[in-house]
Amino acid sequence: MKKHINLTNIILLLVILLMVALTKKKDMSYQKSIEQFWFYKDTIYGLKHEQSVKAGYDSLELFTLNRLMDDVDMVSLGGNTKELSSIVKGSTLIYRFSDVSCSYCVENDINILRQINDSLGIPGKIISLAQLPDVKYLNIYSRNLEVEFPFYNRLMPVNIPMEFDSIVNNPYFLIVNENMKIEFAKASYPSNKIEDPFFQRALTFLQH
């Protein structure tokens, strides 16, 4: 788990930044200096908060690993109900999001999943499991996001730790094996990239 920036270091950094600002711009007004000071302060505290949030999700990820997924019911784009076990036919990446998830995160994640799907060249290795009000919304999301892999809806929660908090704010990824045991779990972040270690591990795992 990443170490948090302690308060002493934050204060020291803020003082240094303020001194630099005052030195470089001697004609800068006092008000402008204070504004810049608070900007830097907010930025640093924002980073500190992000670290804290990530630390919380790290715990959720650890508690999710090695659990067995329940054989939940899902609804297809056509309105048909299916069980998860009927879709999982080997190592599978499940992407879970809701209609209140970070919209940029979802768009970015779907783009990454599209790249993984293209790299694999194997159908059925990725499933998107949304939490939307009904199948009408499911079809709208599918069209708007241009989803190219199986897309299902489950309004009820999935009984795993990642679901308890993450889906409200952040979507998440699960990689399960043929027995629906969770091998990897990851909360989504706006900074996600295909080059991230998780997605590279996912590519390797899904090829088997």
ROSERO-210819 format. One record per residue: residue in one letter; y, x negated, z of N, C-alpha, C, O in turn. Coordinates in nm, 3 decimals, padded with zeros to 5 digits. Layout:
% ROSERO-210819
PT residuo n_north  n_east    n_up ca_north ca_east   ca_up c_north  c_east    c_up o_north  o_east    o_up
PT       A       Y       X       Z        Y       X       Z       Y       X       Z       Y       X       Z
...
//
This chain:
% ROSERO-210819
PT residuo n_north  n_east    n_up ca_north ca_east   ca_up c_north  c_east    c_up o_north  o_east    o_up
PT       M -00.119 -00.084  00.000   00.000  00.000  00.000  00.124 -00.088  00.000  00.131 -00.188  00.071
PT       K  00.222 -00.049 -00.079   00.340 -00.132 -00.094  00.422 -00.130  00.035  00.431 -00.027  00.102
PT       K  00.482 -00.244  00.068   00.566 -00.252  00.186  00.699 -00.184  00.158  00.757 -00.200  00.050
PT       H  00.747 -00.110  00.254   00.876 -00.046  00.240  00.987 -00.147  00.261  00.971 -00.246  00.334
PT       I  01.101 -00.122  00.197   01.218 -00.206  00.220  01.270 -00.173  00.359  01.300 -00.057  00.386
PT       N  01.281 -00.270  00.450   01.326 -00.237  00.584  01.477 -00.220  00.587  01.548 -00.260  00.495
PT       L  01.525 -00.158  00.696   01.665 -00.118  00.705  01.759 -00.238  00.705  01.867 -00.233  00.646
PT       T  01.717 -00.346  00.770   01.802 -00.465  00.775  01.828 -00.521  00.636  01.942 -00.554  00.602
PT       N  01.724 -00.530  00.556   01.740 -00.580  00.419  01.829 -00.489  00.335  01.906 -00.537  00.252
PT       I  01.818 -00.361  00.358   01.900 -00.265  00.282  02.048 -00.286  00.315  02.132 -00.294  00.225
PT       I  02.077 -00.296  00.445   02.217 -00.314  00.486  02.272 -00.446  00.432  02.385 -00.451  00.382
PT       L  02.192 -00.552  00.441   02.235 -00.683  00.391  02.263 -00.678  00.242  02.363 -00.732  00.195
PT       L  02.175 -00.613  00.167   02.193 -00.603  00.023  02.317 -00.523 -00.012  02.389 -00.556 -00.105
PT       L  02.342 -00.416  00.064   02.461 -00.335  00.039  02.589 -00.415  00.063  02.684 -00.405 -00.015
PT       V  02.590 -00.494  00.169   02.708 -00.577  00.200  02.734 -00.678  00.088  02.847 -00.698  00.045
PT       I  02.624 -00.743  00.042   02.636 -00.842 -00.066  02.691 -00.777 -00.193  02.781 -00.831 -00.257
PT       L  02.636 -00.660 -00.227   02.681 -00.590 -00.348  02.828 -00.553 -00.338  02.902 -00.563 -00.436
PT       L  02.869 -00.509 -00.220   03.009 -00.473 -00.202  03.099 -00.594 -00.216  03.206 -00.586 -00.277
PT       M  03.057 -00.707 -00.160   03.136 -00.830 -00.170  03.148 -00.877 -00.314  03.254 -00.922 -00.357
PT       V  03.037 -00.867 -00.388   03.038 -00.907 -00.529  03.134 -00.820 -00.607  03.212 -00.868 -00.689
PT       A  03.128 -00.689 -00.580   03.216 -00.597 -00.651  03.362 -00.628 -00.623  03.445 -00.625 -00.714
PT       L  03.393 -00.656 -00.498   03.532 -00.685 -00.462  03.580 -00.818 -00.520  03.697 -00.832 -00.557
PT       T  03.491 -00.916 -00.527   03.525 -01.048 -00.580  03.552 -01.042 -00.729  03.649 -01.101 -00.778
PT       K  03.468 -00.973 -00.801   03.480 -00.967 -00.947  03.600 -00.886 -00.992  03.660 -00.913 -01.096
PT       K  03.635 -00.785 -00.913   03.743 -00.697 -00.953  03.845 -00.687 -00.840  03.846 -00.592 -00.763
PT       K  03.931 -00.789 -00.833   04.027 -00.793 -00.724  04.127 -00.679 -00.734  04.185 -00.637 -00.633
PT       D  04.147 -00.631 -00.856   04.242 -00.524 -00.873  04.179 -00.386 -00.853  04.245 -00.283 -00.868
PT       M  04.051 -00.387 -00.819   03.982 -00.260 -00.799  04.039 -00.192 -00.676  04.060 -00.255 -00.572
PT       S  04.064 -00.065 -00.686   04.118  00.009 -00.572  04.016  00.021 -00.461  03.895  00.013 -00.484
PT       Y  04.067  00.039 -00.340   03.977  00.055 -00.224  03.883  00.173 -00.245  03.764  00.166 -00.214
PT       Q  03.937  00.282 -00.300   03.856  00.402 -00.322  03.742  00.374 -00.418  03.629  00.418 -00.396
PT       K  03.772  00.300 -00.525   03.670  00.269 -00.624  03.562  00.179 -00.564  03.444  00.194 -00.596
PT       S  03.603  00.087 -00.477   03.507 -00.001 -00.411  03.410  00.080 -00.325  03.290  00.057 -00.326
PT       I  03.466  00.174 -00.251   03.382  00.258 -00.165  03.285  00.342 -00.249  03.169  00.358 -00.211
PT       E  03.333  00.395 -00.362   03.247  00.474 -00.449  03.130  00.391 -00.499  03.016  00.438 -00.503
PT       Q  03.161  00.265 -00.538   03.055  00.178 -00.586  02.957  00.145 -00.475  02.836  00.136 -00.497
PT       F  03.009  00.125 -00.354   02.925  00.099 -00.238  02.825  00.212 -00.217  02.706  00.189 -00.199
PT       W  02.875  00.336 -00.220   02.787  00.451 -00.197  02.689  00.470 -00.311  02.576  00.516 -00.290
PT       F  02.731  00.434 -00.432   02.637  00.442 -00.546  02.519  00.351 -00.524  02.404  00.391 -00.540
PT       Y  02.549  00.224 -00.486   02.440  00.129 -00.460  02.353  00.175 -00.343  02.231  00.162 -00.346
PT       K  02.419  00.229 -00.239   02.344  00.275 -00.123  02.247  00.387 -00.162  02.129  00.384 -00.124
PT       D  02.297  00.486 -00.239   02.212  00.597 -00.281  02.096  00.548 -00.367  01.984  00.597 -00.355
PT       T  02.125  00.450 -00.455   02.021  00.396 -00.542  01.910  00.330 -00.461  01.792  00.352 -00.487
PT       I  01.950  00.248 -00.363   01.851  00.176 -00.283  01.770  00.273 -00.198  01.648  00.261 -00.189
PT       Y  01.839  00.370 -00.137   01.766  00.467 -00.056  01.676  00.555 -00.143  01.571  00.600 -00.099
PT       G  01.720  00.579 -00.268   01.634  00.653 -00.360  01.506  00.577 -00.389  01.397  00.636 -00.394
PT       L  01.519  00.446 -00.408   01.401  00.364 -00.432  01.310  00.362 -00.309  01.188  00.366 -00.321
PT       K  01.372  00.356 -00.192   01.295  00.356 -00.068  01.218  00.487 -00.053  01.101  00.488 -00.014
PT       H  01.285  00.600 -00.086   01.218  00.729 -00.079  01.102  00.737 -00.177  00.995  00.789 -00.145
PT       E  01.124  00.684 -00.298   01.018  00.686 -00.399  00.897  00.607 -00.350  00.783  00.648 -00.372
PT       Q  00.922  00.493 -00.285   00.812  00.416 -00.230  00.735  00.496 -00.127  00.612  00.492 -00.123
PT       S  00.809  00.570 -00.043   00.745  00.651  00.060  00.660  00.761 -00.002  00.549  00.787  00.043
PT       V  00.713  00.826 -00.106   00.639  00.932 -00.175  00.512  00.876 -00.237  00.405  00.936 -00.228
PT       K  00.525  00.759 -00.302   00.409  00.698 -00.365  00.303  00.661 -00.262  00.183  00.673 -00.287
PT       A  00.350  00.616 -00.145   00.255  00.583 -00.039  00.177  00.706  00.004  00.057  00.698  00.030
PT       G  00.246  00.820  00.011   00.177  00.945  00.046  00.074  00.984 -00.058 -00.036  01.027 -00.024
PT       Y  00.110  00.969 -00.186   00.015  01.002 -00.292 -00.101  00.904 -00.296 -00.212  00.941 -00.332
PT       D -00.075  00.777 -00.259  -00.184  00.681 -00.250 -00.291  00.730 -00.153 -00.411  00.716 -00.179
PT       S -00.248  00.788 -00.042  -00.343  00.840  00.057 -00.420  00.958  00.000 -00.541  00.968  00.018
PT       L -00.350  01.048 -00.069  -00.418  01.162 -00.131 -00.522  01.115 -00.232 -00.631  01.171 -00.240
PT       E -00.487  01.013 -00.309  -00.581  00.960 -00.408 -00.706  00.905 -00.341 -00.818  00.930 -00.386
PT       L -00.688  00.831 -00.231  -00.802  00.773 -00.162 -00.893  00.881 -00.104 -01.015  00.870 -00.112
PT       F -00.833  00.986 -00.046  -00.913  01.093  00.013 -00.982  01.179 -00.094 -01.077  01.251 -00.064
PT       T -00.934  01.171 -00.217  -00.993  01.249 -00.327 -01.113  01.179 -00.389 -01.205  01.244 -00.438
PT       L -01.112  01.045 -00.386  -01.220  00.969 -00.449 -01.357  01.003 -00.391 -01.371  01.030 -00.271
PT       N -01.457  01.000 -00.478  -01.598  01.020 -00.443 -01.634  01.162 -00.401 -01.747  01.187 -00.360
PT       R -01.540  01.254 -00.409  -01.571  01.394 -00.382 -01.636  01.458 -00.506 -01.616  01.412 -00.618
PT       L -01.711  01.562 -00.483  -01.768  01.638 -00.593 -01.675  01.754 -00.626 -01.634  01.828 -00.538
PT       M -01.642  01.768 -00.753  -01.560  01.882 -00.796 -01.640  02.010 -00.782 -01.758  02.014 -00.818
PT       D -01.578  02.115 -00.731  -01.642  02.246 -00.731 -01.656  02.294 -00.875 -01.575  02.261 -00.961
PT       D -01.760  02.372 -00.899  -01.781  02.425 -01.034 -01.692  02.548 -01.055 -01.739  02.661 -01.054
PT       V -01.564  02.522 -01.073  -01.464  02.630 -01.075 -01.467  02.706 -01.207 -01.511  02.655 -01.310
PT       D -01.419  02.829 -01.201  -01.402  02.911 -01.321 -01.269  02.877 -01.387 -01.169  02.854 -01.320
PT       M -01.270  02.875 -01.520  -01.149  02.848 -01.597 -01.138  02.950 -01.708 -01.238  03.010 -01.749
PT       V -01.016  02.970 -01.757  -00.993  03.065 -01.866 -00.946  02.987 -01.988 -00.856  02.904 -01.980
PT       S -01.009  03.014 -02.102  -00.976  02.944 -02.226 -00.855  03.007 -02.293 -00.805  03.111 -02.250
PT       L -00.807  02.943 -02.400  -00.694  02.996 -02.477 -00.724  03.135 -02.532 -00.634  03.217 -02.550
PT       G -00.852  03.161 -02.558  -00.891  03.291 -02.610 -00.913  03.396 -02.502 -00.946  03.510 -02.533
PT       G -00.895  03.357 -02.375  -00.912  03.452 -02.265 -01.052  03.459 -02.210 -01.081  03.545 -02.126
PT       N -01.141  03.370 -02.255  -01.279  03.371 -02.207 -01.292  03.287 -02.081 -01.226  03.184 -02.068
PT       T -01.377  03.330 -01.988  -01.399  03.256 -01.864 -01.517  03.161 -01.880 -01.623  03.200 -01.928
PT       K -01.497  03.038 -01.839  -01.603  02.936 -01.845 -01.608  02.862 -01.712 -01.510  02.857 -01.638
PT       E -01.724  02.804 -01.684  -01.736  02.719 -01.565 -01.711  02.575 -01.604 -01.744  02.532 -01.715
PT       L -01.654  02.500 -01.512  -01.621  02.360 -01.540 -01.743  02.280 -01.583 -01.734  02.195 -01.672
PT       S -01.857  02.307 -01.520  -01.980  02.231 -01.552 -02.024  02.251 -01.696 -02.094  02.166 -01.751
PT       S -01.984  02.362 -01.758  -02.022  02.385 -01.898 -01.939  02.302 -01.994 -01.972  02.290 -02.112
PT       I -01.830  02.245 -01.943  -01.741  02.163 -02.026 -01.764  02.015 -02.003 -01.759  01.936 -02.097
PT       V -01.790  01.978 -01.878  -01.810  01.837 -01.844 -01.950  01.794 -01.887 -02.049  01.834 -01.827
PT       K -01.957  01.714 -01.991  -02.086  01.668 -02.045 -02.093  01.515 -02.045 -02.140  01.455 -02.141
PT       G -02.046  01.454 -01.939  -02.039  01.309 -01.930 -01.908  01.272 -01.864 -01.838  01.358 -01.811
PT       S -01.872  01.145 -01.868  -01.744  01.103 -01.809 -01.629  01.178 -01.876 -01.618  01.182 -01.998
PT       T -01.543  01.238 -01.793  -01.437  01.326 -01.843 -01.309  01.304 -01.764 -01.312  01.285 -01.643
PT       L -01.197  01.307 -01.834  -01.066  01.297 -01.771 -01.008  01.438 -01.762 -00.995  01.508 -01.862
PT       I -00.975  01.480 -01.640  -00.917  01.612 -01.616 -00.771  01.594 -01.580 -00.737  01.518 -01.488
PT       Y -00.685  01.664 -01.651  -00.541  01.658 -01.622 -00.497  01.794 -01.568 -00.514  01.896 -01.634
PT       R -00.442  01.793 -01.449  -00.404  01.917 -01.379 -00.253  01.923 -01.361 -00.193  01.828 -01.311
PT       F -00.192  02.035 -01.401  -00.049  02.054 -01.380 -00.021  02.203 -01.364 -00.107  02.287 -01.391
PT       S  00.100  02.235 -01.320   00.136  02.376 -01.303  00.268  02.404 -01.372  00.333  02.314 -01.425
PT       D  00.308  02.531 -01.370   00.433  02.569 -01.435  00.555  02.523 -01.354  00.667  02.533 -01.403
PT       V  00.535  02.473 -01.232   00.648  02.419 -01.156  00.643  02.267 -01.146  00.723  02.206 -01.076
PT       S  00.548  02.205 -01.217   00.542  02.059 -01.219  00.661  02.003 -01.295  00.723  02.072 -01.375
PT       C  00.693  01.878 -01.268   00.799  01.806 -01.340  00.773  01.816 -01.491  00.673  01.765 -01.540
PT       S  00.865  01.882 -01.564   00.842  01.908 -01.707  00.838  01.778 -01.788  00.758  01.764 -01.880
PT       Y  00.926  01.683 -01.752   00.924  01.555 -01.824  00.791  01.484 -01.801  00.734  01.426 -01.893
PT       C  00.742  01.489 -01.674   00.613  01.426 -01.643  00.503  01.484 -01.731  00.422  01.410 -01.788
PT       V  00.500  01.616 -01.742   00.395  01.683 -01.820  00.402  01.640 -01.966  00.300  01.605 -02.026
PT       E  00.521  01.641 -02.024   00.536  01.602 -02.165  00.493  01.456 -02.186  00.424  01.424 -02.282
PT       N  00.534  01.370 -02.095   00.498  01.229 -02.105  00.347  01.209 -02.088  00.285  01.132 -02.161
PT       D  00.289  01.280 -01.991   00.145  01.269 -01.966  00.063  01.318 -02.086 -00.035  01.255 -02.126
PT       I  00.105  01.429 -02.142   00.032  01.483 -02.259  00.037  01.384 -02.374 -00.062  01.368 -02.446
PT       N  00.151  01.318 -02.391   00.162  01.217 -02.496  00.066  01.100 -02.471  00.002  01.051 -02.564
PT       I  00.056  01.057 -02.344  -00.038  00.950 -02.309 -00.182  00.995 -02.334 -00.263  00.920 -02.389
PT       L -00.213  01.118 -02.294  -00.349  01.171 -02.315 -00.381  01.181 -02.464 -00.495  01.160 -02.506
PT       R -00.280  01.214 -02.543  -00.300  01.220 -02.688 -00.336  01.082 -02.743 -00.423  01.070 -02.830
PT       Q -00.271  00.978 -02.692  -00.301  00.841 -02.734 -00.442  00.800 -02.691 -00.515  00.737 -02.768
PT       I -00.480  00.837 -02.569  -00.616  00.807 -02.521 -00.718  00.878 -02.606 -00.820  00.821 -02.644
PT       N -00.691  01.005 -02.636  -00.782  01.085 -02.717 -00.801  01.024 -02.855 -00.913  01.018 -02.906
PT       D -00.691  00.977 -02.916  -00.699  00.914 -03.047 -00.776  00.782 -03.041 -00.854  00.751 -03.131
PT       S -00.755  00.705 -02.933  -00.824  00.577 -02.918 -00.975  00.596 -02.900 -01.055  00.518 -02.951
PT       L -01.012  00.699 -02.825  -01.154  00.724 -02.799 -01.227  00.770 -02.925 -01.337  00.723 -02.955
PT       G -01.163  00.862 -02.998  -01.228  00.916 -03.116 -01.352  00.997 -03.083 -01.435  01.022 -03.170
PT       I -01.365  01.038 -02.957  -01.481  01.116 -02.912 -01.430  01.249 -02.858 -01.352  01.249 -02.762
PT       P -01.470  01.362 -02.915  -01.420  01.491 -02.867 -01.476  01.527 -02.729 -01.584  01.482 -02.691
PT       G -01.402  01.608 -02.656  -01.451  01.661 -02.530 -01.442  01.569 -02.411 -01.501  01.598 -02.307
PT       K -01.371  01.456 -02.423  -01.362  01.362 -02.312 -01.240  01.388 -02.223 -01.228  01.332 -02.114
PT       I -01.149  01.472 -02.270  -01.028  01.505 -02.196 -01.016  01.656 -02.185 -01.033  01.728 -02.284
PT       I -00.985  01.704 -02.066  -00.964  01.847 -02.042 -00.830  01.864 -01.971 -00.803  01.794 -01.873
PT       S -00.748  01.954 -02.018  -00.627  01.989 -01.946 -00.652  02.119 -01.872 -00.688  02.220 -01.932
PT       L -00.633  02.115 -01.741  -00.658  02.232 -01.656 -00.527  02.274 -01.590 -00.487  02.219 -01.487
PT       A -00.461  02.371 -01.651  -00.329  02.413 -01.604 -00.339  02.517 -01.493 -00.444  02.577 -01.470
PT       Q -00.228  02.535 -01.424  -00.214  02.643 -01.326 -00.094  02.725 -01.369  00.019  02.702 -01.326
PT       L -00.120  02.821 -01.456  -00.015  02.904 -01.516 -00.041  03.051 -01.483 -00.154  03.087 -01.450
PT       P  00.063  03.137 -01.492   00.047  03.277 -01.451 -00.063  03.353 -01.525 -00.135  03.432 -01.464
PT       D -00.076  03.329 -01.657  -00.180  03.399 -01.733 -00.205  03.327 -01.864 -00.144  03.224 -01.893
PT       V -00.298  03.383 -01.946  -00.339  03.318 -02.070 -00.226  03.316 -02.173 -00.224  03.229 -02.261
PT       K -00.133  03.410 -02.163  -00.018  03.411 -02.255  00.062  03.282 -02.237  00.099  03.217 -02.335
PT       Y  00.090  03.246 -02.112   00.161  03.122 -02.083  00.080  03.001 -02.129  00.135  02.902 -02.177
PT       L -00.051  03.009 -02.112  -00.139  02.900 -02.153 -00.122  02.871 -02.302 -00.112  02.755 -02.343
PT       N -00.120  02.976 -02.383  -00.104  02.958 -02.527  00.035  02.905 -02.563  00.049  02.825 -02.656
PT       I  00.137  02.949 -02.491   00.273  02.900 -02.516  00.282  02.751 -02.486  00.335  02.674 -02.565
PT       Y  00.228  02.712 -02.370   00.229  02.570 -02.333  00.149  02.487 -02.433  00.191  02.378 -02.471
PT       S  00.036  02.538 -02.474  -00.049  02.466 -02.569  00.024  02.439 -02.700  00.016  02.329 -02.755
PT       R  00.096  02.540 -02.750   00.171  02.524 -02.874  00.290  02.429 -02.856  00.311  02.339 -02.937
PT       N  00.366  02.451 -02.750   00.486  02.371 -02.728  00.455  02.224 -02.703  00.528  02.135 -02.748
PT       L  00.345  02.198 -02.631   00.308  02.060 -02.599  00.220  01.996 -02.707  00.190  01.877 -02.703
PT       E  00.178  02.079 -02.804   00.092  02.032 -02.913 -00.034  01.963 -02.856 -00.068  01.851 -02.892
PT       V -00.100  02.036 -02.766  -00.221  01.984 -02.702 -00.334  01.979 -02.803 -00.362  02.078 -02.872
PT       E -00.400  01.864 -02.812  -00.504  01.843 -02.913 -00.644  01.832 -02.852 -00.738  01.790 -02.919
PT       F -00.658  01.870 -02.725  -00.787  01.863 -02.657 -00.807  01.994 -02.581 -00.712  02.071 -02.568
PT       P -00.928  02.022 -02.530  -00.953  02.149 -02.461 -00.850  02.180 -02.353 -00.818  02.095 -02.269
PT       F -00.799  02.301 -02.356  -00.690  02.341 -02.267 -00.730  02.471 -02.197 -00.753  02.573 -02.261
PT       Y -00.737  02.463 -02.064  -00.783  02.578 -01.985 -00.684  02.610 -01.875 -00.596  02.529 -01.841
PT       N -00.699  02.729 -01.819  -00.613  02.772 -01.710 -00.697  02.807 -01.587 -00.803  02.868 -01.599
PT       R -00.646  02.769 -01.470  -00.704  02.813 -01.343 -00.588  02.837 -01.248 -00.522  02.743 -01.202
PT       L -00.564  02.966 -01.218  -00.452  03.002 -01.131 -00.480  02.965 -00.986 -00.390  02.926 -00.913
PT       M -00.606  02.978 -00.944  -00.642  02.946 -00.806 -00.648  02.795 -00.787 -00.673  02.721 -00.882
PT       P -00.624  02.748 -00.663  -00.628  02.603 -00.638 -00.767  02.544 -00.658 -00.867  02.614 -00.655
PT       V -00.770  02.413 -00.679  -00.894  02.337 -00.683 -00.908  02.271 -00.546 -00.811  02.213 -00.495
PT       N -01.024  02.279 -00.487  -01.042  02.236 -00.348 -01.061  02.084 -00.334 -01.170  02.037 -00.302
PT       I -00.953  02.011 -00.359  -00.954  01.865 -00.339 -00.819  01.824 -00.281 -00.720  01.894 -00.302
PT       P -00.812  01.712 -00.208  -00.685  01.670 -00.146 -00.568  01.657 -00.243 -00.456  01.693 -00.208
PT       M -00.591  01.608 -00.364  -00.481  01.592 -00.460 -00.411  01.725 -00.489 -00.292  01.727 -00.520
PT       E -00.486  01.834 -00.479  -00.431  01.965 -00.511 -00.337  02.016 -00.401 -00.244  02.092 -00.429
PT       F -00.360  01.975 -00.279  -00.289  02.034 -00.166 -00.140  02.011 -00.172 -00.063  02.093 -00.121
PT       D -00.098  01.901 -00.231   00.045  01.872 -00.236  00.092  01.833 -00.376  00.198  01.875 -00.421
PT       S  00.012  01.753 -00.444   00.059  01.687 -00.565  00.098  01.783 -00.675  00.202  01.764 -00.738
PT       I  00.019  01.886 -00.700   00.045  01.971 -00.817  00.177  02.046 -00.804  00.236  02.086 -00.904
PT       V  00.224  02.066 -00.680   00.351  02.135 -00.661  00.466  02.054 -00.719  00.560  02.109 -00.777
PT       N  00.458  01.923 -00.704   00.564  01.835 -00.753  00.520  01.749 -00.870  00.589  01.739 -00.971
PT       N  00.405  01.687 -00.855   00.354  01.596 -00.956  00.220  01.646 -01.011  00.133  01.686 -00.933
PT       P  00.203  01.645 -01.141   00.069  01.668 -01.194 -00.023  01.553 -01.150  00.023  01.457 -01.090
PT       Y -00.150  01.563 -01.178  -00.240  01.453 -01.143 -00.356  01.442 -01.241 -00.384  01.534 -01.318
PT       F -00.421  01.326 -01.236  -00.535  01.297 -01.323 -00.660  01.274 -01.238 -00.652  01.215 -01.130
PT       L -00.773  01.321 -01.286  -00.903  01.292 -01.226 -00.997  01.244 -01.334 -00.995  01.295 -01.447
PT       I -01.079  01.148 -01.301  -01.187  01.110 -01.391 -01.318  01.138 -01.318 -01.343  01.082 -01.211
PT       V -01.400  01.223 -01.376  -01.526  01.261 -01.313 -01.642  01.211 -01.398 -01.628  01.192 -01.519
PT       N -01.758  01.189 -01.334  -01.877  01.150 -01.409 -01.958  01.274 -01.447 -01.913  01.386 -01.427
PT       E -02.077  01.253 -01.503  -02.157  01.367 -01.550 -02.201  01.460 -01.439 -02.237  01.575 -01.465
PT       N -02.197  01.412 -01.313  -02.233  01.496 -01.198 -02.110  01.558 -01.133 -02.120  01.617 -01.025
PT       M -01.996  01.544 -01.197  -01.867  01.596 -01.149 -01.822  01.528 -01.020 -01.750  01.588 -00.940
PT       K -01.865  01.405 -00.999  -01.814  01.324 -00.889 -01.685  01.257 -00.934 -01.678  01.204 -01.045
PT       I -01.584  01.259 -00.849  -01.454  01.203 -00.884 -01.457  01.051 -00.868 -01.471  00.999 -00.757
PT       E -01.444  00.982 -00.979  -01.448  00.835 -00.980 -01.309  00.774 -00.963 -01.294  00.671 -00.897
PT       F -01.208  00.837 -01.023  -01.071  00.788 -01.015 -00.977  00.908 -00.997 -01.005  01.017 -01.046
PT       A -00.866  00.885 -00.928  -00.764  00.989 -00.911 -00.627  00.924 -00.913 -00.608  00.814 -00.861
PT       K -00.531  00.993 -00.974  -00.396  00.935 -00.983 -00.292  01.046 -00.994 -00.304  01.136 -01.077
PT       A -00.190  01.039 -00.908  -00.076  01.130 -00.921  00.011  01.084 -01.037  00.019  00.964 -01.066
PT       S  00.074  01.177 -01.104   00.159  01.144 -01.218  00.299  01.105 -01.172  00.349  01.155 -01.071
PT       Y  00.362  01.015 -01.249   00.500  00.975 -01.224  00.574  00.972 -01.358  00.511  00.949 -01.462
PT       P  00.704  00.994 -01.358   00.781  00.989 -01.483  00.769  00.856 -01.555  00.786  00.849 -01.677
PT       S  00.739  00.750 -01.480   00.732  00.615 -01.540  00.594  00.583 -01.599  00.572  00.471 -01.644
PT       N  00.502  00.680 -01.598   00.369  00.655 -01.654  00.376  00.601 -01.797  00.456  00.647 -01.878
PT       K  00.290  00.501 -01.826   00.279  00.445 -01.961  00.132  00.424 -01.993  00.051  00.406 -01.903
PT       I  00.099  00.427 -02.119  -00.039  00.406 -02.163 -00.090  00.270 -02.118 -00.210  00.252 -02.100
PT       E  00.000  00.173 -02.100  -00.040  00.038 -02.061 -00.073  00.026 -01.912 -00.125 -00.077 -01.869
PT       D -00.044  00.129 -01.833  -00.072  00.124 -01.689 -00.221  00.101 -01.664 -00.304  00.150 -01.739
PT       P -00.255  00.024 -01.558  -00.396 -00.008 -01.529 -00.486  00.114 -01.521 -00.601  00.110 -01.566
PT       F -00.436  00.225 -01.463  -00.520  00.344 -01.450 -00.568  00.392 -01.586 -00.686  00.423 -01.602
PT       F -00.478  00.399 -01.684  -00.514  00.452 -01.815 -00.602  00.354 -01.892 -00.685  00.396 -01.973
PT       Q -00.584  00.226 -01.868  -00.672  00.128 -01.931 -00.814  00.138 -01.874 -00.912  00.127 -01.947
PT       R -00.824  00.160 -01.741  -00.956  00.183 -01.679 -01.016  00.312 -01.732 -01.137  00.320 -01.758
PT       A -00.932  00.412 -01.748  -00.979  00.541 -01.800 -01.040  00.526 -01.939 -01.147  00.581 -01.968
PT       L -00.972  00.450 -02.025  -01.024  00.426 -02.160 -01.162  00.363 -02.157 -01.253  00.404 -02.229
PT       T -01.178  00.262 -02.071  -01.306  00.192 -02.060 -01.414  00.285 -02.007 -01.525  00.289 -02.060
PT       F -01.382  00.360 -01.901  -01.480  00.448 -01.837 -01.522  00.560 -01.930 -01.640  00.594 -01.936
PT       L -01.427  00.619 -02.003  -01.457  00.733 -02.088 -01.537  00.696 -02.212 -01.592  00.785 -02.278
PT       Q -01.545  00.570 -02.244  -01.622  00.527 -02.360 -01.773  00.528 -02.335 -01.852  00.511 -02.427
PT       H -01.812  00.548 -02.208  -01.954  00.546 -02.172 -02.005  00.688 -02.149 -02.123  00.706 -02.118
//
